[in-house]
Amino acid sequence: MKLQLLCLGLILLCTQGEGDEVVRGNFDAEKISGNWYTVKEASNKRETIEKGGSMRVFVESIEPVEDSALSFKFWAHENGECKQISLICNRVAEGVYAVEYDGYNVFRVAETDYKNYAIFQLRNFKAEGSFQLLELYGREPDVSGEIKTRFEDFCHKNGIGEGNIIDMTTVDRCLQARGEK
């Protein structure tokens, strides 16, 4: 079953965004390395990114590790406190990664300039069904309006409307827990 879901996820991810400036075969895990901030999240299942949603997480860092995997450090609110979450995401194809977290997730970096922003596209699979999650990360706590517009356009191209995009710069992103003000 997981293999079927993986294949479906890869097909869906590889067919998305044709013609866009998408980082694929030339994705460089070393360049994505470092500190990041969650700026916006979007999903066709909005409750997953709303307050209390399982995918309402705030990235702190991404680092390449052994076997071409990526290590992510996130923060999430749990019982009114910020809790750190660490995940190792295994590479399943060039620029495509998978991880178990509230289901089986397959994701890719859809677009990045490595210095300012990265747009991630994720598909989550579990018994209750699947959903899509798009995330905009910035090297700084916020990004330019132009980058936000690029993200919103990407959301719309992938079937996610304005009502399902949340600006995370206006919520508590656990910056104090990660040692920032």
PyMOL commands that set and color helices and strands:
alter all, ss='L'
color gray80, all
select helices_A, chain A and resi 2-15+29-32+46-48+66-68+145-157+162-164+168-170
alter helices_A, ss='H'
color red, helices_A
select strands_A, chain A and resi 34-35+37-43+58-65+69-78+81-93+96-100+104-112+117-126+129-138+165-167
alter strands_A, ss='S'
color yellow, strands_A
deselect
rebuild
show_as cartoon
